[in-house]
Amino acid sequence: MFDILQGFHRIAASVVIAFAAILLTIAPVTSQTRASGTASASLPSLAPMLEQVTPAVVNIAVVSRAPSRDNPLFSDPTFRRYFNLPQQRQRSRMSAGSGVIVDAAKGYVLTNHHVVDGGSEISVTLKDGRELSAKLIGSDKETDIALLQVNAANLTAIQIGDSYALKVGDYVVAIGNPFGLGQTVTSGIVSALGRSGLNIEGYEDFIQTDASINPGNSGGALVTLDGKLVGINTAILSPAGANVGIGFAVPSSMAATVMNQLIAHGKVERGELGIGIQDLTPELAEALGLGDLRGALIANVQSGSPAEQAGLKTGDVVTATDGRPIGGATDLRNRIGLMPAGSKLSLTVKRGDEEKVITATIAMDDRSSAALSGTPLEGAMMRNASGEEAQQAGGYGVVIEKVASGSAAAGAGLQAGDMIVALNRVPVASVTELQRRIAEKPGVLALELVREGARLLLVVR
């Protein structure tokens, strides 16, 4: 019994000594923690970076006017005149989104086109509570980018970063105003780069991220961990309308290019080279003996175009522009289309077994040209086919965007969405080329069309 008690005392003494040692170990740490503030001060945090950049992310409220919904008879002018009814009332609709201050001195705010589209009044609310009236400098539907300007002192701007330097797996932070709750920060990684073919915008080169983006985040900032702006949040892919981990942002490189044009012209003046392009698929590369080469294949070169003048040829494969690799036809189309007319573009081209660097001068794109007045196609608004559209039709074509009611084009049977791929059996690569050929032979026109995937021949007199 004594031995048992003696053993118990030894164990108790050992426990006391061990506990005392632990206290002695903890004491200096506790003292150090108290001296330096809180224990959380030594933990990793995004708070210091966010304190610098969140004042530059604003909430945007847009008021638009629309006729109030009345009985359909009220829309009949004869009915309204007979009963001496007043003009239809206008009702206000308010939408909300986000924006990013990119120039504090000039008050420039980047946001999405769809956030401000149709707005009669636009106001910006800063993080410090100030509410400012905003002026729309310009907007571009094709890239979904708009530029606002506010007049205020003590603004904070975000520095625009290099979206070309992003890599899949980089950490990013999305800042915006989801569901009108107020400024919210979410984090994630870059899930993919160069996303296109989503039919969200005309020019697509999206950054995909799993940082939560929800309605109201549109126009907000996507920033890196060092606080640089690399994207403008623009869309989500979701069956239910809320975030499922697939969000998209317009790269800062594209947004900055559009912003500069909006400042200079109030709109984007798109460029062209006069080439039809398509993706260099693995099957096509194998057939042409190009191995694993990546880029965009030139399917045709328009006669008299800047591309022909520069020396580009059908069958050339463009692998880079200004030293930056090309991912495919959409990538090349975006780079050409966002460059202002008159600028120089250096193209790295693979031709047979040799590689060339060819410099071409960008010309004005005529996608918004006049409606072919004085021709049998008068009333049809046209544009050059995108890379993806042209690829489906053989590498070239002109898309009809709109047909005026009662016009010659409407009477001839043309419809919005038709793609003209040939005129009098000669392939057509651009609106300019189509206009020139119509002027040369203004009589009977045999148009080869692609309509809803089917080819048809339409004779226009």
ZAMI-320031 format. One record per atom (N, C-alpha, C, O): z, x, y. Coordinates in steps of 0.02 Angstrom, whole numbers, plus 50000, padded with zeros to 5 digits. Layout:
BEGIN
ZXY...
This chain:
BEGIN
500005004249939500005000050000500005004350063499655002850111500385009550061500425014250118499745017550129499515018450186499435019350072498775022550078498265017750110497835019850149498315011350092497855006450120497965005750195497485005650234498625005350214498775004750286498545010850324498285010450380498665016850292498465023050325497705023250335497465025650386497335020850285496605020650291496375015850345495905017350382496715010250350496545005350401496645008250471496225007250515497205011750480497345014950545496815020050562496605020650620496595023850511496065028950524495425025550549495095027850596495235019950515494625016250534494695013550605494225014150645495275010650620495385007850686495345013250740495055012150793495625018950725495605024450772494895026750784494695028350841494495026850730493795028950737493395024050779492975026150819493535017650770493185012550809493355013250883492915012750926494005014250897494225015150967493885021050999493655020751056493855026650962493545032750989492795031551002492535033651054492465028250954491745026950962491625022351022491155023551061492035017251029491955012451084492055015951151491705014651200492555020451153492685024251214492085028651232491915029451290491775031451179491195035751191490615031751221490265034051265490525025551196489995021151221490125019551294489665019751335490755017951311490925016451380490785022251426490525021451481490945028351402490815034351442490075035351452489855037751505489665033451401488935034251407488645029151456488195030851494488905022951454488645017651496488835018551568488455016951614489435021151580489715021551647489245025051697489125022251751488965030951680488525034151729487905030051743487665029751800487625026751689487025022651698487175016851745486775015251789487765013651733487955007951775488035010151847487805006751893488355015951857488455018451925487785019851958487675018352016487325022751917486665024351946486285018051964485955017652016486335012951921485995006651934486255003451997485875001052039486925003452005487215000552064487005004252127486905001352180486935010752119486755014752177486035013452198485875013752258485595012052148484885011252164484685004052177484105002852194485124999352169484964992352181485054988252119485614987652094484514985352092484554981152033484194984551975483784989051984484364982251914484064985051854483314983851853482944987951826483074978251884482364976551883481944981351925481334981451919482274985251969481904989752012481534995051972481034997751996481754996651912481435001851872480914998951825480595002751789480824992251823480334989051778479654988751811479614988151872479104989051771478434988451800478334981551831478554976551802477994981351888477894974951922477274975251966477104980551993476934969551973476354968952017476564966852087476144966452132477204965552096477444962952160477244967252220477024964552270477324973952218477144977952277476414977152297476254976652356475954977052247475244976252262475114969252290474734968452338475424964152260475304957352281475574956052352475284952052389476104959352370476364958752438475844960952489475824958552546475414965752469474904968352514474284963852517473994963052571474084960752460473444957252458473494949652464473014946452488474054946652444474074939252445474014936252515473764930652521474224939652569474104936752636473364935952652473184932252698472924939452615472204939052628471874933252591471294931752603472234930052545471954924452507472184917952540472784916852548471714913752558471864907752597471694901452559471304901452511471994895952580471804889352555471284886352602471334887052663470794882952574470264879952614470254872452601470234870152544470264868652655470204861352651469554859352685469414861452740469174855152651468514853152676468484845552680468624842052631468304843052739468224835852749467474834352753467114837352793467244829752711466534827652713466514820152725466974816552708465964817952753465874810852769465384807752721464854810752707465534801852696465084798252652465144790852665465684788452684464604787052656464644779752667465144776652619465184778552560465534771952643466004768452599465624764252550465064761952564465914763052492465584759252440465644751752454466194748952451465084748652469465064741552482464624738152431464354741452386464544731652438464084727952396463384730852404463184732352460462994731752349462324734752355461874731152404461424734252434461984724552415461574720952463461654723552533461204723052575462254726552547462384729052614461934735052630461864736852689461644738152579461204743852590460494741752607460084745852627460354735252600459684732652615459634731552690459994727352717459184735152725459134734452798458974727252819459234724852870458534723752780458354716852798458964712252794459074708052837459344713152740459954709152731460444710252789460734705552815460524716652808461004718352861460764715452928461164713052968460104715852939459834713353002459884705653006460044702953059459764702352950459774694952948460474692352963460554687452999460974695652935461664693352945462014697053002462614696153013461644701353037461914704953094462534708953076463054708553110462484712753020463054716652997463084723353034462564726153051463684725853046463744732453078463524738053031463424736952971463444744053059463254749753017463794751152965464384749652975463564753952908464044755452855464574760252880464444765052916465184758852859465744763152878465684769952842465444770352786465924775052875465964781652844466674782852821467154781552857466734785252761467404786852736467464794452727466974797852712468054796952736468174804052731468374805952660468764802552627468094811452637468294814152573468544821252585468244825152622469084822952553469364829652562469364833352496469554830652444469154839552498469174843852439469524850352457469584852052516469764853752407470154859852419469894865552377469624864552322469974871452402469774877452366470144883452395470664882752426469864889252383470184895452406469664899852440469064898552437469904905052473469474909752507469814916452514470414917052502469424921552533469684928352538469474931352604468884931652620469964933652644469814937152706469574944252689469944948052658468964945952711468694952552695468594956752757468444962752752468664953752816468614957552879469114954452928468984949152956469674957852938470204955152981470004955053054470174950353090469634960053076469444960453147468964954853166469024952053221468484953353122467984948253138468154941453108467814936553121468674941153068468894934753040468444931952986468414925852976468094936352949467634933952897468024932152833468454935852811467844926352805468164923852745467624922152694467194918052707467654925252636467184923652581467464917952539468064917652527467024913552518467214908152473466604906152433466104909652434466644900452396466074897952358465664892952399465934889352441465024892852386464584887852417464814880752399464814876352441464994879752335465164872952314465824870552343465974864552342466234875152369466854873152402466714869952470467044865152488466234872652507466114870452575465484866152582465344863752637465104865352528464474861752531464574854552556464974850852529464214852652608464244845952635464844844552679464954838852700465234849652694465834848652735465664847752809465264851452836465984842952840465904841952912466464845452951466374847353009467034846352918467594850052948467884854652895468004852652839467994860852914468284865852868468884868952901468844871452957469444868952866470054872152893470324877052842470254876152781470624882352867470904887752826471644888152839471864888452897472044888252787472764889052793472974895752766472854897352707473294899752807473524906452787474184906052750474514900852750474364911452718474984911652680475584910752726476104908052704475524912952789476094912252835476134905252865476564904052908475704900652843475744893652865475274891852922475214885952937474944896652953474494895053008473884891352981473594893252930473684886053016473084882252997472554883353050472674882053109471964885653029471434887653075470794883753061470644882253003470434882253113469774879253105469274884753088469294890153118468834883353041468364888453018467644886453034467464880553032467244891553051466534890553065466134893153004466274898452978465634889252983465214891352927464654895852954464214893652991464674902252935464164906952955463524905952915462974906152943463604904752851463024903752808463254902652737463824904052719462804900052696462974898352627462364899252582461804898052604462474901452521461924902652474462074899352408462514901452371461704894052393461814890252332461664894352270461994893652219461144898652274460924902352215461454906952186461494907952126461874909752230462414914152206463104910852212463604913752190463124904852241463744901252253464224905052298464834905052287463954908252349464354911952397464254908952467463694907452486464804908152503464784905852573465224910352615465704913352590465064910752680465444914952726465684910652784465294907352817466344910952795466654907452851466914912452901466964918452887467074909952961467374914253012467924910353047467834904653067468494913753055469054910853091469234915353149469084921353148469544912453200469744916253259470504916553263470824911653282470784922153244471514922853244471694930253245471304934553224472304931653268472554938453268472994939553207473204934853173473134945953194473594947953140473374945253071473784942753033472734945853057472484943952991472534949952944472534955652965472574948452880472574953552828471954952852786471794947352764471604958352774470984958252734471074962152670471474966752666470694960152620470674963852556470084968652558469544966952581470204974652534469664979652530469204977852472469434976652416468544977852485468064976252433467984982252387467834987752409468074981152322468024986452272467324986752242466884982852260467234991352195466604992452161466604988752094466894991252046466284982952092466274979152030465854982551976465944981251917465394987051997465004990751947465454995351906465274997151849466024997351933466465001951898466914998451847467265001751808466914991751846467334988051799467124989351727466534990451712467624989051683467494989651611467864984151575468394981851597467584982051519467924977051478468594979751457468644985351430469124975851468469804978051452470204979951513470814980651509469874980851571470244982351633470684976251651470484970551643471284977751676471734972351697471514969851766471344973651811471534963251774471364960051838471854954451852472194951851808471874952451916472324947151938471914942051978471524943952022471994935651962471654930251998472154927052045472714925352026471944926152108472374923052159471994917252190471424917852210472324911452194472004905652223472474899852231473084900652234472174893852235472554887852251472394882452198472084877452214472614883452136472434878752082472754871852092473344871352107472344866652083472574859652088472924858152154473304853352158472814862152206473124860952270473864862352271474224860052316474104866152222474824867452218475064872452270475664872652287474614876552296474814882052339474624888552305474414888652247474714893952341474494900452315474824902052248475434901652240474404903952200474634905452132474294911752108473704913052123474664915752070474414922052044474414921751967474924919951937473864923651936473834924251863473524930951846473164933851886473664933351786473404939951767473054939551699473174934951660472644944451686472284944851623471874951251621472034956151655471344951051582470904956851577470184954651589470034948651590469744959551599469024958151601468804957151529468844961651489468574951051514468394949351445467674951351429467514953051372467234951051479466524952751470466214953951538466484951751589465644957251539465284958651601464554956351595464294955951540464244954951652463544953251651463374946651618462834945951590463834941951620463704935451588463164931751627463194931251688462664929051592462124925251623461894919951573462144919551517461394915951594461144910751551461604904851543461534900951496462094904251589462584898751585462354892651625462664887351622461814893551664461544888151706462064885451756462054879551773462504889851778462994888051829462694889251898462734885051942462384895051907462064896751970461364899451956461174900551898460964900352010460294902952002460294910351986459904912651945460744914152018460804921352006461464922551971461994922052002461444924151907462054924651868462154931851842461714934651810462734934551857462924941151832463684941251830464004945851856463984936151798464694934851805465144939951770464964942951719465734940851801466294944151768466664938651730466854933651760466764939551666467164934751627467874937351620467974943251606468364932951630469064935051626469484929651593469314923751594470034931851563470504926951534471094925751581471554922051563471074928751641471574926951692471474919551709470904917551724471994915651708471934908351716471604906451782471844908251836471034902851777470684900151835470624892651824470384890551771470824888751872470814881551866470504878451928470394882051977470344871851928470074868651988470514870052049471124869152046470204872152103470574874252163470594881752171470694884352226470484885352114470444892652117469774894952144469694900752164469274890452146468604892352168468624895552237468924892952283468294901252242468274904952305468834909852313468854913652361469304909952266469874914552269469684921552247469114922952230470184925852247470074932952234470214934952163470684932552132469784939352137469914942852074470004950152094469534953352118470594952952083470754959652108470984964152050471234961751999470884970552060471124975552012471864977052026472144974652076472164981051983472874982451991473034986652052473614987152073472524989752082472644993452144472464989252205472434991852261472354982652195472254978152251471554977852280471474975652337471054980152243470364979852268470024973452244470114971252187469634970352288469274964252271468654966052229468224969752251468624963252169468054964652125467674958252107467154958652074467924952452128467574946252112467824940352152468384940252176467374935352158467554928952189467554923752133467024922252104468144920952117468194916152062467754910152076467774907352131467354908052027466864902852041466824897351990466644891752008466984898551926466874893351876467304894651814467544900151803467394889351775467734889951710467304886551658466904882051673467394888551596467064885351540467614881751501468034884851469467604875051505468154871351476467934864251457467624860851498468084862051396467904855251377468344849951410468154844151414468934851951435469404847151463469484847851539469854843951569469154852751570469204853551642469764858051665469854859051725470144860851618470684865451636470564872051599470124872551557470964876951616470854883751590470964884251515471474881851489470494887351481470574888851409470464896251396470344898351340470514900251450470454907551442469754910251453469624916051439469294906051479468614908351494468444906351566468254900751580468524911151610468364910051680467844915051704467754920251673467494913351759466964917651783467044918951858467254914651896466854925051877466884927051947466234930451966465944934151927466014929152028465424932552055465634939652072466124940652108465284944852047465484951752061465494953252135465094950452173465954957552156466014959252227465374962452254465214961652313465014966152212464394969352234463884964152255463554964952307463824958752216463364953352234463614949552294463234947952340464264948052296464554944252352464474948152418464324945152469464574954652416464514958752477463784958952501463664958752562463314959352455462604959352474462414952852507462074952752559462634947252478462494940652506462834940052575462534937452622463454942352580463814941952643463444945552699463384942952755463194951452685462834955352736462214951652760462044951752819461864948252713461274944552734461454938252774461114936352821462004935052754462234929152791462434931052862462304927252909462744936852870462934939152937462304940652979462264938953038461804943752947461204945752983460724940052997460434939653051460654935452949460134930252955460394923052950460024918352965461014922252930461274915452919461054912552854461244906852837460654916152816460414914152750460224920352711460214925852739460064919452648459844925052606459084925052603458784920152581458774930552626458054931352621457904935552560457984941652561457704932352507457624935752443456984939952440456474938452472457034945252401456464949752394456104948752328456364945552282455504951652324455124951452262454674957652258454524960752309454464959252197454004964852186453324962552162452824966152166453294956352136452664953852109452564955652037452014957352016453104955251997453054956751926453344950951885453804947551907453074949951827453364945451778453744949651727453474954551701454354947851712454774952051669455074947951613455144941851618455264951351560455614948151504456084953251472456004959251481456564950751434457044955051401456704959351349456244957151314456934965551344456694969951290457164968951231457674972351224456984964251188457404962651130457344968251078456854971951079457834968751032457784973850979457134973250938456844978350919456914967050925456304966050887455694968550926455254971750898455684967050992455124969351033455134976851041454604980051039455734979751049455794987051055455544990450992455214995650995455714987550935455484990450871454724990050865454404994750842454444984250885453714983350880453344988250926452794990450910453644989950983453334994551031453515001851018453305006251055453925002950966454125009750950454595012851000454555018851014455035008751029455485011151083456195012351058456635014051098456315011550993456975012850966457505008150994457395002050995458065010951015458615006851041458625006551118459145005451148458045007651149457995007551221458185000651248458004995551219458555000451304458744994251336458434993851406458344998951439458274987751427457994986851493457604980451498457724975751460457134980151546456714974251558455984976251552455774981151582455614972451513454904973951502454484970351554454564964351566454024974051586453564971051635453004967751596452594971151564452974961051599452474957251562451814956851600451284956551569451844956751666451234956651706451384959251776451954958951799450874961651809450924964151878450424960351920449824960251905450664957251973450244953252017449774957652057449984962752084449144955652061448654959452098448834959752172448994954652202448804965752201448954966652271449684966552288449864966852347450124966152239450844965652251451144972552265450824977652253451764972652292452104979052302452174983052237452164989152237452244979452180452304982852116451674986652099451694992352077451094983352109450454986652095450344992552141450114997852120450514991652205450434997052254450875002952237450685008752251451455001652207451915007152190451705010652126451935016252112451275007452086451045010652024451355007951960451275010951907451715002351964451994999351904451444996151864450954993651892451514996151797450994993551753451294988851701451884989351683450874984351677451074979951622451254984251561450884988851542451824982651530452054986551473452584991651490452914994351445452674993051555453214997551576453884994351560453964988251563454374998551544455054996151532455504999051586455585005151590455794994751627456244996951680456934997751649457224992851624457205003751651457855005151621458425005851672459005005451654458245006951736458765007851787458455006651856457855007651865458875004551903458675004151974459185007952015459785006952007458935012252058459375016452100459905019952058460475020852080459715021951997460165025751954460645021551913461005024251872460645014951922461095010551884460715007451826460175004551837460975007951764460615005251706460494997751712460884994151742459944995551683459744988451682459934985451614459774988251562460284979751616460484976551554459944972051524459944970851464459484969651566458964965151542458574962151600458664964151658458154957151585457724954151635458124950751690457954951251749458654947151672459064943751722459384948651770459424947451830459624954251743459934959351784459434962151835459594962851894458834963651812458324966351857458124961151909458034962751968458044954851888457864949551935458394948851989458234948152048459034949151970459574948652019459534954252071459604953052131459424960352047459424966052093458844965752142458914967352201458264963652117457684963052161457784957252209457664957952269457994951552183458054945452224458574945752278458534942052327459074950152271459604950652321459494956152371459904957252416458924959752364458774965052413458354962152470457884958352457458514963952532458114961452588457424964352589457304969952566456944960452616456254962752622456224969152663456574969852714455794973752641455704980052677456124985752649455994991552665456624984152608457034989452579456684992852521456234990052491456894998952506456595002952452457015002352389457635002352392456685001952332457015001652268456725006852221456125007152210457165011052195456965016252148457035013652077457585011752057456485013552039456495010951971456365016551921455875020151927456815017251873456705021851817456315018151763456545013051738455725020751746455265017151703455085021451642454945027351647455095018251584454875021451522454155019051509454045013151499453685023651508452985022151496452725026651440452605032551449452655023551382452455027551324453005032551306453575030551294452825038851304453305044051287453615047351348454045051851341453415045351407453675048651467454095043851509454025037751505454525046851549454955043051595454765044651666454695050551684454695039451707454505040351776455015037151822455365032551802455055039551883455455036451935454965034151989454635038352021454915027651998454435024752045454805021052100455265017152087454615022352162454925019052220454465013652245453885014852260454725007552250454345001852274454684998752335455284999352343454284995552377454534992152436454604984652422454114981452401455194981952434455324974852421454954970652473454984972052532454614965352449454264960652493454674954252498455124953052458454504949952546454844943652554454664938952497454074938052482455164935952466455044931052414454834924552446455124922352496454324921352416454064915152446454294909052407453954903952407454874909452375455114903852335455254897652378455254892052353455374898652443455494892952487454904891852534454994889952592454294893252509453694892852551453534885652570453814880952543453074884952617452874878352639452564874452581452374877352531452524867952589452334863652534451574863352523451304858052510451234869152528450524869552512450124864352550449694860952522450264863752615449944858652656449184859752658448954865452660448814854252656448084854552659447754856052593447144856952591448134856252538447854857552472447984851452427448384847152444447654851252369447784845652323448494845452296448694840552265448884850852308449574851152284450074849952341450664851352333449824847452397450274846252454450844841552435450734836352403451444843352454452034839352438452444842252382452984839652367452194847552349452574850652294452914856952319452584861652341453574857052318453954863052337454034867352274454264864952222453854873752280453834878152221454234884552232454404886452288454364887752176454684894252177454434898352118454174895552070454524904852122454354909152066454834907852008455434906952019454584907851947455004906751889455504912451881455344918151895456124910751859456614915851844456404919751782455944917751747456754925351769456584929351711456634925451646456204925951603457164921451639457264917651578456744912051572456474910951518456584908651628456084903351627455394906251610455024903451569455234911851642454584914951631454514917351559453984916851529455064920051532455044922551463454874916951414454494918051366455134911051426455004905351382454284903051387454024899851341453954904551443453274902251454452764907851445452174906851459452974913651422452514919151411452554924751461452134929251460453064924751504453174930351549452974929051621453014933551662452744923051638452524921651706452554914151718452664910251672452464912151782452454904951798452744903451866453084907551896452594897351890452844894751953453164887951939452854883551910453794887151961454174881151947454144876352007454234878452064454004869951993454004864852045454724862152051454984859252004455024863352110455714861152120455764853952144456244850452127455274851652183455314845052212454614842552228454174846452248454494836152218453854833052235453994827252283454354822552266453704827552342453814822352393453494815852371452934815752347453864810452380453614803852361453004802052403453004802852464452474799552370451864797452405451404803152423450894802052455451564809352404451164815152422450564815952374450514812452324450114820552392449534821952350449764824552282449464822852230450274828752282450524831452219450804826052174450704826152113451174821252204451444815752165450884811452137450924809152080450364810252177449804806352154449424809752098449114806452056449434816452097449094820152045449484820251979449214822151927450114818051982450514817751921450994823451911451304823951858451084827751961451564833251956452274830551961452394825651996452724833751926453424831651925453884837651938453714843351922454474836151966454974841451974455164844151906455284840251859455194850751900455354853851836454744856551800454814860651754454144854251819453524856951789453474864351805453674866651859453194868251758453044875251771452294876351764452004875251711451974878551818451264880151817451194887251791451444892051822450834888051735450764894751705450054897451712449934903351704449574892951728448884895251737448504890451781448634884451781448024893151819447594889251862446874890951843446664896751848446484885951821445804887051799445764892651747445334896951749446244892351701446284896851642446504903951660446494908351616446704905151721446944911851741447694911451752447934907251790448084915851718448814915651725449044916251798448734919751837449584912651814449854912751882450564915551879450984913151841450694920851918451334924251915451794922751973452394924051970451524919952029451934918752087451634913352131451054911452123452044910752177451814905652224451264908552268450774905152283451344914752290450834917952332450164918152297449644916652327450184920152234449564920552196449244913652187448634912852192449654908552175449404901752167449084899452232448544896452231449404900652289449124898652354448454902052366447984898952390448424908552349447794912352361447224909552319446664908952343447374907952256446834905552212446614898452231446024896752224447084894452254446894887652277446444888252339445964884552346446614893052384446204893952444445504896352427445024894552461445444900452374444794902952353444364897552322443754897452332444674892952284444314887552251444674880952263445044878552219444574877952321444954872052340444724865552307445004860252320444214865852265443934859752234444364857252177444954855752186444074856852118444424854352059444884859752032444674865452022445524857952021446014862751995446224860551925446444854851915446164865051878446404863751810447064867451802447074873551795447614863751802448274866751798448544866451727448574861051697448734872251701449064872451636449814872251649450084876751682450164867251623450874866151638451294866751575451064865751519451924868351587452444867651535452924862351560453234863151613452984856851523453414851251542453854849451483453624847251430454514850551492455014849151440454834852551375454894849651321454594858851380454454862851322453754861951293453564865751248453384857051317452704855851291452184857951343452294857251403451624860451319451074862451363450584856851371450424853251324450324856051433449824850951445449354853351500449514857851538448764850251503448264852051553448184846251601448084840451581448234847751666448194842551717447634844551765447634849951794447164839951773446594841151819446744837751886446884831751888446724841651939446884839252007446264840152051445974845652052446064834952087445484835252131445694835152204445274835352249
